[in-house]
């Protein structure tokens, strides 16, 4: 299975030491990921140190060098106890919020990125949580792609193209065909995690996210969406049991 990488929670005050370490690892293998940039971060849990005063210039350079950028929500604040259409979690910044407000949040987030010369049509929902109003609002505000879902290739649903993430990484990539995304949170990455990522980059077929975006898109059926929803619930239950 070909595996792309996405890095969540890119903010001015993130853990830059860990981010740079992971970036160096990716560069060693020539892999360019998707990064989810929070345009107006208000989530204190994502602040791990001093703000980088050149944050926006840095993100723009990454994009110019082939990294792919996604809008990672608006302020990364979980105001709703909703799992939405992909319930990996029971909380959300978008799912459960009225349609008009979601449009405002997306417009404001997009405007912040564009004010710094960064354009994207890809949405990364905080906590993976979104609902039908989110998809409607995304279309209205010029977004057409979402990094989420389960599956082995990109698919189209409700006018949006989804790029699935991995249900499980360990021991599963070599046995399958198709494409998926490995989700990484560099703020909380440990040495054990880094060793796992080194092994995956060394042994698996890891690609840049731009290659993932070039793959043919399939149509997703109602039954496919139902299966995905149930898988998300199952993974959520498994995570709770392990914790």
Backbone torsions as a table, in degrees:
resi	resn	phi	psi	omega
1	UNK	NA	133.9	176.2
2	UNK	-82.4	132.3	-173.7
3	UNK	-122.0	123.0	171.9
4	UNK	-95.0	169.5	-177.1
5	UNK	-126.6	137.2	170.9
6	UNK	-123.3	141.4	178.4
7	UNK	-115.1	120.4	-178.5
8	UNK	-88.0	164.2	166.3
9	UNK	64.5	46.6	177.1
10	UNK	-84.1	114.2	-176.2
11	UNK	-141.7	163.8	-179.6
12	UNK	-59.7	-32.4	-175.2
13	UNK	-109.7	28.3	177.9
14	UNK	-71.3	177.3	177.6
15	UNK	-77.5	94.9	-174.5
16	UNK	-69.0	-32.3	179.0
17	UNK	-61.7	-45.7	179.6
18	UNK	-69.5	-38.0	178.6
19	UNK	-62.2	-46.4	-179.4
20	UNK	-63.9	-36.7	178.1
21	UNK	-63.1	-41.3	179.7
22	UNK	-71.9	-37.1	176.8
23	UNK	-60.6	-43.3	178.6
24	UNK	-61.1	-37.7	177.6
25	UNK	-64.0	-44.6	178.6
26	UNK	-62.9	-42.2	-178.6
27	UNK	-64.6	-32.0	178.5
28	UNK	-60.8	-31.1	-178.2
29	UNK	-107.5	7.6	176.2
30	UNK	68.0	32.0	-177.0
31	UNK	-106.0	130.8	178.7
32	UNK	-115.6	116.5	-171.4
33	UNK	-89.6	-179.3	165.8
34	UNK	-94.7	135.3	176.2
35	UNK	-120.1	134.4	179.4
36	UNK	-96.0	108.5	-176.3
37	UNK	-96.1	124.2	175.3
38	UNK	-83.7	115.3	-172.5
39	UNK	-69.9	-32.7	-177.0
40	UNK	-140.9	66.6	-171.4
41	UNK	-61.2	127.9	173.9
42	UNK	-123.6	6.8	-179.4
43	UNK	-88.7	106.6	-178.3
44	UNK	-61.0	-24.7	179.8
45	UNK	-66.0	-18.9	179.9
46	UNK	-90.2	-6.3	178.8
47	UNK	-89.5	112.7	-175.6
48	UNK	-118.2	7.4	-179.1
49	UNK	173.4	-160.7	-179.2
50	UNK	-71.4	147.6	177.9
51	UNK	-70.6	142.4	174.3
52	UNK	-83.3	114.5	-177.3
53	UNK	-67.1	-16.4	179.6
54	UNK	-107.0	26.5	-174.9
55	UNK	-54.2	-52.2	-173.5
56	UNK	-68.2	-36.6	175.5
57	UNK	-64.6	-37.1	179.7
58	UNK	-64.3	-47.0	179.5
59	UNK	-62.5	-40.9	179.3
60	UNK	-62.7	-40.3	178.0
61	UNK	-65.1	-39.2	177.1
62	UNK	-59.8	-45.3	179.2
63	UNK	-62.6	-41.6	179.0
64	UNK	-65.4	-25.0	179.6
65	UNK	-92.4	11.5	173.6
66	UNK	104.0	-2.2	174.3
67	UNK	-76.1	148.9	-179.8
68	UNK	-100.9	137.6	-177.1
69	UNK	-111.8	137.2	172.9
70	UNK	-120.4	150.5	170.8
71	UNK	-78.3	113.2	-177.2
72	UNK	-96.8	74.4	-179.8
73	UNK	72.9	-152.2	-179.2
74	UNK	-120.6	-69.9	179.7
75	UNK	-114.2	-1.0	179.4
76	UNK	59.5	38.7	176.4
77	UNK	-108.0	126.7	-178.5
78	UNK	-89.7	96.4	-176.2
79	UNK	-97.6	-11.7	-175.9
80	UNK	-123.3	143.3	174.9
81	UNK	-96.5	67.3	-177.2
82	UNK	-132.7	140.7	175.6
83	UNK	-93.2	-20.6	178.6
84	UNK	69.0	-150.6	-174.2
85	UNK	-83.4	-8.6	179.6
86	UNK	-139.8	75.7	-165.0
87	UNK	-80.6	59.6	173.1
88	UNK	-68.3	-24.4	178.6
89	UNK	-134.2	163.2	-179.3
90	UNK	-104.2	27.2	179.7
91	UNK	-146.6	160.5	-172.3
92	UNK	-160.7	154.3	168.2
93	UNK	-92.1	-25.5	-174.4
94	UNK	-114.6	-51.2	-176.9
95	UNK	-57.3	128.5	-179.0
96	UNK	94.5	-10.7	178.1
97	UNK	-85.2	139.4	-179.9
98	UNK	-55.7	148.8	-176.2
99	UNK	-52.8	-48.8	-177.2
100	UNK	-60.0	-40.6	178.8
101	UNK	-67.9	-37.5	177.6
102	UNK	-63.0	-40.1	176.9
103	UNK	-59.5	-46.1	179.9
104	UNK	-59.9	-44.6	-178.5
105	UNK	-62.5	-43.6	-179.6
106	UNK	-67.1	-41.8	179.1
107	UNK	-63.3	-43.5	-179.4
108	UNK	-66.5	-41.1	177.5
109	UNK	-64.1	-45.5	178.7
110	UNK	-61.7	-41.9	-179.0
111	UNK	-62.9	-36.9	178.1
112	UNK	-63.7	-47.6	179.0
113	UNK	-60.6	-46.0	-176.6
114	UNK	-68.0	-27.6	177.1
115	UNK	-65.6	-18.2	177.4
116	UNK	-106.0	14.1	176.4
117	UNK	79.6	18.5	-177.3
118	UNK	-111.4	120.2	-179.6
119	UNK	-118.3	142.1	177.3
120	UNK	-156.3	154.1	173.2
121	UNK	-119.2	19.6	-177.8
122	UNK	-109.7	134.1	179.4
123	UNK	-113.8	135.0	175.5
124	UNK	-120.8	107.3	-176.0
125	UNK	-74.6	127.2	172.2
126	UNK	-56.0	134.9	-178.1
127	UNK	63.2	14.2	-180.0
128	UNK	63.5	14.8	-170.6
129	UNK	-102.0	122.0	177.5
130	UNK	-150.2	163.4	177.7
131	UNK	-133.4	-173.5	-178.2
132	UNK	-62.0	-36.0	177.5
133	UNK	-64.0	-34.3	176.5
134	UNK	-61.3	-45.2	-178.7
135	UNK	-65.5	-39.8	176.1
136	UNK	-62.7	-43.9	-178.9
137	UNK	-66.6	-37.5	178.0
138	UNK	-60.8	-46.9	179.4
139	UNK	-61.5	-39.7	-178.0
140	UNK	-67.2	-29.1	-175.6
141	UNK	-101.3	10.4	172.5
142	UNK	93.5	10.2	175.8
143	UNK	-94.3	144.5	-179.2
144	UNK	-135.5	-1.0	-177.9
145	UNK	-134.5	145.0	-178.2
146	UNK	-131.0	132.2	174.3
147	UNK	-93.9	93.2	179.7
148	UNK	-177.8	175.2	-179.5
149	UNK	99.2	173.2	174.4
150	UNK	-119.9	149.6	179.4
151	UNK	151.2	179.6	-175.9
152	UNK	-112.4	9.4	176.8
153	UNK	-166.7	162.6	178.1
154	UNK	-61.3	147.6	178.9
155	UNK	-141.2	160.3	-179.6
156	UNK	-109.6	135.7	178.4
157	UNK	-152.2	129.6	178.3
158	UNK	52.3	39.3	175.9
159	UNK	80.0	1.8	179.0
160	UNK	-114.4	150.5	175.3
161	UNK	-102.6	126.4	-177.9
162	UNK	-105.7	141.0	177.5
163	UNK	-116.8	99.4	-170.0
164	UNK	-60.4	154.0	175.0
165	UNK	-106.4	166.6	-176.2
166	UNK	-75.5	135.7	172.3
167	UNK	-75.1	-39.9	-178.8
168	UNK	-153.8	134.6	-178.1
169	UNK	-95.9	-52.1	-170.0
170	UNK	-57.4	121.9	173.9
171	UNK	70.8	8.6	-173.9
172	UNK	-113.3	-17.9	-170.4
173	UNK	-70.6	-42.0	-175.2
174	UNK	-69.3	-25.1	-174.5
175	UNK	-84.7	-7.9	-173.5
176	UNK	-118.4	159.7	174.3
177	UNK	-111.3	158.6	177.7
178	UNK	111.9	-151.2	-174.2
179	UNK	-135.6	150.6	175.4
180	UNK	-155.5	178.7	179.9
181	UNK	-128.3	131.2	173.7
182	UNK	-92.0	124.5	-177.9
183	UNK	-92.4	127.1	-177.9
184	UNK	-125.9	134.3	172.8
185	UNK	-114.4	98.0	-174.8
186	UNK	-66.9	-24.4	178.2
187	UNK	-56.6	-34.7	-173.3
188	UNK	-114.7	11.3	-177.4
189	UNK	-68.0	137.5	179.4
190	UNK	-105.8	172.9	176.3
191	UNK	-62.1	-36.7	177.4
192	UNK	-63.9	-41.7	177.1
193	UNK	-62.3	-43.7	-179.0
194	UNK	-61.3	-38.7	177.9
195	UNK	-65.3	-39.2	176.6
196	UNK	-61.9	-44.6	-179.4
197	UNK	-65.7	-38.7	176.5
198	UNK	-59.6	-43.1	-178.9
199	UNK	-65.0	-42.5	179.2
200	UNK	-63.4	-44.6	-179.9
201	UNK	-65.1	-32.9	-179.7
202	UNK	-76.6	-39.0	-169.2
203	UNK	-104.5	-23.7	-174.3
204	UNK	-101.9	171.5	179.0
205	UNK	-91.2	84.7	-176.9
206	UNK	-95.7	131.6	-175.6
207	UNK	-120.9	163.3	172.3
208	UNK	-73.3	151.0	-176.0
209	UNK	-64.4	-28.8	177.8
210	UNK	-58.6	-34.1	177.3
211	UNK	-68.9	-36.4	177.7
212	UNK	-61.7	-40.0	-178.5
213	UNK	-66.4	-18.7	-177.5
214	UNK	-89.1	-3.4	-175.1
215	UNK	-77.1	151.0	177.6
216	UNK	-59.2	149.4	-176.7
217	UNK	-109.3	130.8	178.2
218	UNK	-98.1	161.5	174.5
219	UNK	-88.6	134.5	178.2
220	UNK	-97.4	131.5	-179.7
221	UNK	-86.4	169.0	175.6
222	UNK	-59.3	-39.6	-179.5
223	UNK	-66.9	-35.5	176.4
224	UNK	-65.0	-40.4	178.0
225	UNK	-66.9	-37.8	178.0
226	UNK	-64.4	-43.4	178.9
227	UNK	-61.6	-41.4	179.0
228	UNK	-62.8	-43.3	179.0
229	UNK	-60.1	-45.3	-179.4
230	UNK	-67.3	-36.8	176.7
231	UNK	-64.1	-39.6	178.4
232	UNK	-63.5	-41.8	177.0
233	UNK	-62.9	-40.8	-179.8
234	UNK	-64.3	-43.0	179.7
235	UNK	-65.9	-38.7	177.2
236	UNK	-59.5	-42.4	178.8
237	UNK	-66.6	-39.8	179.2
238	UNK	-63.1	-42.2	179.2
239	UNK	-62.8	-41.0	178.9
240	UNK	-63.7	-40.5	179.6
241	UNK	-64.4	-40.9	-179.2
242	UNK	-68.7	-29.3	-178.9
243	UNK	-87.9	NA	NA
